[in-house]
């Protein structure tokens, strides 16, 4: 029954487009853009898999890095450390800032306008500039040196605008009737925000966090200046480290391990897919629980 309804809907749309040339042109342009996007994504994925899978050897997953095995395992572990530490700094600040801007600040407040303009400006700054800032401030001025902590703090500033904007949009998408119903039942502002509004906005918030994780995992320019390129598992937050993206950049620039660089790209791709998949499942589960509650 549902399939029949979909077919009828497509036929009706096609008839409408056929009688309106402008709508038909726009429809075809959208379809073409979608096809080009999917084709480009498929080409990149297939190219990386074909180039990298044959070189996924056991030596590549050795615990210690040497010039013989070019192991990516230390970089993989450091990538997880870097992502978790960066999110610990950025997520609370981003979410609470968005809650203030959307739920507590007055409409038309000048501070809100300044914060939003600043957020948009931060999101457009190149990553190399963040790296130079992190090198001057966290590495030298604060004295953290080339370390996991310096890289995580720099990355947290990079992903902060993304988390703030996605959280704010998710909060705006929550109907005002939810808030009015909560107030009508006698709940206060704080209880309404944390028990009604935020649970309803969880899927949108997690979407921003997923994008932030993707940027953390794929970042290399900023981390070269702040975290360093030491191919060892970080023993503390003050240890110099390299992530998967930095590892891939380092071994590819040497010119001797191009095949291993493609193999590292395969692992990086798999890590991103796993993170996105788990985050999507978590978003659906929490979204369903929030709706049921």
N, C-alpha and C positions, 0 to 999 in steps of 0.2 A: 504493500500500500504506500509506504513512504517513498519507495523507488519510483512508483508511478507518479506521485505528486511532484517529485524532483524533475522528472522528465517533462511533465506538463509545464512546470515553472520555467524551465530552460526554453521550451518551445515558445511560450508567451514572451519571454525576454527577446528571443531571436526575432520574432515578428515585430516587436516594438523597435528594435534596432534597425530592422530592414526598412521601416518607414521613416526613420530619422537618421540620415547619413552621418551627421555629426556624432551622435551617440554610438553609431556603429564604428566610426573611426577611433573614438576614444576607447571603446571596448576592445578592439583589435590591438590598439597600442598597449593597453594594460596587459593583455594576454601575451603579447610579444615581449614586454619587459619581464613578465614573470617567467617566461620560457628561457630568456637569456640569463636571468639570475640563477635559475635551477641548473641550466647547462654549464654555466661557469663554475658553480659549486661542485657539480658532479665531476667536471674535468679536473679541478684541483684535487679533490679527494682521490679519484682514480689514479692520477699522476703520482701523488705522494705514496699511495699504497703500492703501486707497481714498482716504483723506484726504491722503496724502503723495506718492504716485507722480506725480500731475499736476504737482507743483511741483518735481520733480527736474530743474532746468534747468542748463545748463553754467555759468552764473554762480555757482551754488551750490558748484562745485568749483574755483573760482579759487584760485590759490596764496595771494594776500593777501586778508585780510578788509577790507571797507569797509562803510559803512552802506548802500550801494546794492546790493551783491551778497550780503551776509550769508553769505559763504562758510564752509562747514564744514570745508574741507580742513585749515586749521591745527589745529582741534580734533581732527580724525581722527588726524593725525600725533601730536599730543600724547597722545591716548588710548593709542596704541601704545607711546610712550615711557613713559607712566605705568604701564602694565601690565607691561612688561618690567622696569622698575626695581623695582617693588613685589615682583614674583616673585623677583628676585635677592636681596632681603632676606629674604622670608618663607619661601620653599621650603626652602633649606638648614637654617634654624633649625627649621622645623616638622618636617621629615623626621628630622633627627638627634635632636630631642627625643623624637619618637615611638619611634625605635629604642632610645633609652636606657630609656624607660618600659616598653617591651614586652620587650626582649631582655636588658637588663643589670640593671635595678633588681630588687631582691628582692620577692617577693610579699608584699603587706601592708605595704610600706614607707610610712611616714608622709609622706615627701617626695612620693611618687607620688600619694598621696591629695590633698595640698595642691595639687600642680600640676594635677591633673584638676579639682578644684573651681575653681581660678583660671581654667582654660581655659573651663569652662562659664560662669563669670561674665562673662568677656570676650566670649564669643559672644552674650550677651544684652544688652550695652550698646548703646544707640541710637547711630547714626552721628553725630548732632549732638554728642554728648558727646565722641566721638573727635575731631571737628573742633575743639571748644573746647580739648581737651587738646593737640592738635597745634599750635594757634595759640599757646597759652601756652608750650609747651615747645620745639618745633622752630623756630617762627617767631621768638619773642621771646627765650626764655632761651638757647637754643643759638646763635641769631643767623643762621639760614638764611634768614629772611625769607619772604615769600610766593613760593614757588618749587616747581619740579618735585620737588626732593629732599624738601622738607617734606611735600608731598602723598604721595609714594611711601612715606616712612617711616610716615606715619599710616595709610595703607592697608595696609601690611605688618602692622602691629599688628592691624588689623581682621580680616584674613584668616588670621592665624596660628592661632587656635583651630580654624578650619575645616580647615586643612591638617593640623594635629596630630591631630585626632580621626579624620579620614578615613584618614590613614596608619596610625594605631594600629589601627583596625578592619581595615584591609587586612592588616597584619602578623598580627593575631590569626586571620585566616581562613586563613593558610598552615598546612598540617598539620604537627604536630610530627614526623611521620615523615620529613619533608624534613630537618629539623635533625638528627635521630638518624642518618639515613643519611649525612649529611655528616660528622658526628662519627665515625661508624664507619669512614669511609674515611680518617680521620686529619686532616681539616681543622680548623683552629682556629675560635674563636668569631668573630673578625673576618672571616675568609674565608667562613665559613658565612653570616653576615649579608649581606655585600655580593655574594656570588656565587650564593647559593641563595635566601635569604629575600626580599631586596629585589626581585630580578627577578620573582619569583612574585607579589609584591604590587603591581607596577607599574600594572595596570589600576585598582585601587582608589585608589592614590595620585594617578593622573592625574584620577580623578573628582573628588577634592577640589580639585585645582588648577584644573580646569574651573569648578567652582563659585566658586572664588576669583576667577578671571578675570571671571566674570559679575558678581560684586559690585564689582570694580574698575571695569569698564566702565560700570556703572549708577549708580555713586556720584556724588552731587553735593553733599550737605550738608557733608560733611567737607572736600571739596576747595575749596569757596568760602572757608573759613576758613584753609586752609593753602597752596593753590596759586594762588589768585587767579582772576581772570576776564579776563586779558589775551588778546585774540584774535590771538595771533601764535605762530608755530612756535618752540618753545623752542630757544634757541641754546646753552644749557648747563643743567646741573642746577640752577643758581641763578636761572634765568629764571622769571618769573611766567607761568603758562599757564592755559588752560582746556581741559577735555576735552569730548567730545561731549555728555555728560549736562549739564555745566555750561553749555555753549553753548546747548543746547536750553532750559534753564531761563532763561538770560539773555534770549534773544530773545523767549521767550514772555511773560515778565513785562513787557517793554517795550510789548506790546500791538499792535505794528505788523507783526510778522512771524510771526503764528500759522501761516500756511500753510507757511512755511519751517521752523518748528519741527516740524510733522508730517513734512516731508521729511527733516529730521534724524533723526527717530524711525525712519523707514524704514531709513536707513543704519545706525543703531545696531542695529536688529533684524538686518539682514543681517550685520553684523560679528559679533554674538553667535552667529548660526547657523553662520557660517564657522569661527569659533574652536571651537565645540563639535564640528562635523563633523571638522575636522582633528585635534582632540585625541582623538576617538573612534577614528579610523583609526590614529593613533599608538598608542593603548592596545591595540588589537587586534593590531597588528604586534608591539609589544614583548611583549605577553602570549603571542603565539604563539612568538616567539623564545625567551622564557623557558621555555615548556613544552618546546620542542624541545631546549633546552640541558639 
